[in-house]
Amino acid sequence: FAEILHHAGAVPLPPYIKRKAEDSDTERYQTVYAKWDGSVAAPTAGLHFTDHIFNVLKQKKIETDFATLHVGAGTFKPVNAEKMIDHEMHTEWMEVNKTTIENLLDNADKNIVAVGTTSLRTIESLYWLGVKMLAFPNQQSDNPPMLSQWEAYAFMKKNVSVQEALQALLYWMNENKLYKLIAKTQLLIAPGYPFKIVNGLITNFHQPGSTLLLLVAAFIGDDWKNVYQYALENDFRFLSYGDGCLLRRKN
């Protein structure tokens, strides 16, 4: 699939860049920490990070960790349905090392900041996969695990702590002798979604009518309108090569 993307695809430049994609975009449109081929788009919030910034974070004793979400073409799919329930969310593969899940478990009571909406979706999916394993223990042999579009909302009343959910996930991995979780997520994060792990988000500015903007609205509530109005009034750039911002979750 990665070879097909390389030969048939092009870097998705934002509309305000009035040229076709060039060879140099292949390097520019890539994070310094990327390792694996397979995504149709980069986690563009990560483009703001350099090796120097990572060194500064380390000096400030701010821990970093990494996960893989193979971004699918559905990330560009607009929400055309009149009602959110009629929109079919795309499914994406995610890969998370066991040590990363252990780090999340050990730091569940601290500020966890996701770099990009894709990272946020991955981290939050981990919680719900653990809840699902607790709810359906007889299905724990399913491999790879799968989180469907509305399961998180169906599990909202389960009242499972982050610690319990991640421990269930780690238990399943230990039982299956796995050092890396490979799973599929179709999670749709929209207003009304109960965030469980992430309380900070670094992200770019997204286009109207997208599931990414729905996620932002869910994360900071109606304040998203003020944030985007400020960005428009101050000529911020949107989309892939645009500006970024740090958002704090609204309780």
Secondary structure as the mmCIF struct_conf table of DSSP 4:
data_model
#
loop_
_struct_conf.conf_type_id
_struct_conf.id
_struct_conf.beg_label_comp_id
_struct_conf.beg_label_asym_id
_struct_conf.beg_label_seq_id
_struct_conf.end_label_comp_id
_struct_conf.end_label_asym_id
_struct_conf.end_label_seq_id
HELX_RH_AL_P HELX_RH_AL_P1 ALA A 2 ALA A 8
TURN_TY1_P TURN_TY1_P1 PRO A 15 TYR A 16
BEND BEND1 ILE A 17 ILE A 17
BEND BEND2 ARG A 19 ARG A 19
HELX_RH_AL_P HELX_RH_AL_P2 ASP A 23 ARG A 28
TURN_TY1_P TURN_TY1_P2 TYR A 29 TYR A 29
BEND BEND3 GLN A 30 GLN A 30
TURN_TY1_P TURN_TY1_P3 VAL A 32 TYR A 33
BEND BEND4 VAL A 40 ALA A 41
HELX_RH_3T_P HELX_RH_3T_P1 THR A 44 HIS A 48
HELX_RH_AL_P HELX_RH_AL_P3 ASP A 51 GLN A 59
TURN_TY1_P TURN_TY1_P4 LYS A 60 LYS A 61
STRN STRN1 THR A 68 HIS A 70
HELX_RH_3T_P HELX_RH_3T_P2 ALA A 73 PHE A 76
BEND BEND5 ALA A 81 LYS A 83
HELX_RH_3T_P HELX_RH_3T_P3 MET A 84 ASP A 86
HELX_LH_PP_P HELX_LH_PP_P1 MET A 89 THR A 91
STRN STRN2 GLU A 92 ASN A 97
HELX_RH_AL_P HELX_RH_AL_P4 LYS A 98 ASP A 106
TURN_TY1_P TURN_TY1_P5 ASN A 107 ASP A 109
BEND BEND6 LYS A 110 LYS A 110
STRN STRN3 VAL A 113 VAL A 115
BEND BEND7 GLY A 116 GLY A 116
HELX_RH_AL_P HELX_RH_AL_P5 THR A 117 ALA A 135
HELX_RH_3T_P HELX_RH_3T_P4 PRO A 137 GLN A 139
TURN_TY1_P TURN_TY1_P6 GLN A 140 SER A 141
BEND BEND8 ASN A 143 PRO A 144
STRN STRN4 MET A 146 LEU A 147
TURN_TY1_P TURN_TY1_P7 GLN A 149 TRP A 150
HELX_RH_AL_P HELX_RH_AL_P6 GLU A 151 ALA A 154
TURN_TY1_P TURN_TY1_P8 PHE A 155 PHE A 155
HELX_RH_3T_P HELX_RH_3T_P5 MET A 156 LYS A 158
HELX_RH_AL_P HELX_RH_AL_P7 VAL A 162 GLU A 175
TURN_TY1_P TURN_TY1_P9 ASN A 176 LYS A 177
BEND BEND9 TYR A 179 TYR A 179
STRN STRN5 LYS A 180 THR A 185
TURN_TY1_P TURN_TY1_P10 PRO A 191 GLY A 192
BEND BEND10 ILE A 197 ILE A 197
STRN STRN6 GLY A 200 ASN A 204
TURN_TY1_P TURN_TY1_P11 PRO A 208 GLY A 209
HELX_RH_AL_P HELX_RH_AL_P8 THR A 211 ILE A 220
TURN_TY1_P TURN_TY1_P12 GLY A 221 ASP A 222
HELX_RH_AL_P HELX_RH_AL_P9 ASP A 223 GLU A 233
TURN_TY1_P TURN_TY1_P13 ASN A 234 ASP A 235
HELX_LH_PP_P HELX_LH_PP_P2 PHE A 236 PHE A 238
BEND BEND11 LEU A 239 LEU A 239
TURN_TY1_P TURN_TY1_P14 SER A 240 TYR A 241
BEND BEND12 GLY A 242 GLY A 242
STRN STRN7 GLY A 244 ARG A 248
#
